[in-house]
Amino acid sequence: MKEKESKKWKGKDWFDILTPKEFGGNVIAETPAIDSNALRGRLIGVNVSDLTGDKKKYHMKLNFKVNKIKDKKAYTEFHGFEVIREFLSRFVRKRSQRIDGTFKLKTKDNWELRIKILTVTLRKVERNIQKQIRKIVEEHIISQGKKTDLNTFVDNVIKGRYQKESRSIANRVYPVRFNEVAKIKVLKKPKV
């Protein structure tokens, strides 16, 4: 049994996987690999509460992609953000209205992102009110995203700033119970 186990790890080197500098540059995982090039392109998901130490952010997850390997260290870049489905579904109730939206956004430093949002109103609402609320939330997040770089944008999403601001604006149309950026996906990163 021990011989099989030792053969399994024989010839493999261990690599530390690091977050990007903007996210602290900390070691988030270790992984074995025979060839360092096999790590390139690998996706790693990290819970935000593990990165920041804030236990209230347990429902948020950041995704990183390995893009560079040097001296047994695998460096990553931001690849996405998501909120776990179970957290989102607990806000959608029987008589409430779920409003989903998906749109593209280009940040100040030329990262192209696809954003998915979820807004929940207190009661069922007509389609024209749903459209107005979706438009208000989208326009607010797009306008804020255009003014900031990727790191500031993601930081503000994690802290809930954009969600809180767009919720208060949408409340003028109809009372909003919950508003969240459910997912961010990187479509295109800027050319260096």
Secondary structure, DSSP 8 states (H G I E B T S, - for coil): -HHHHHHHHTT-EEEEEE--GGGT--EEEEEEESSGGGTTT-EEEEEHHHHH--GGGTTEEEEEEEEEEETTEEEEEEEEEEE-HHHHHTT--TTSEEEEEEEEEE-TT--EEEEEEEEEESS---HHHHHHHHHHHHHHHHHHHHHS-HHHHHHHHHHTHHHHHHHHHHTTTS-EEEEEEEEEEEEE----
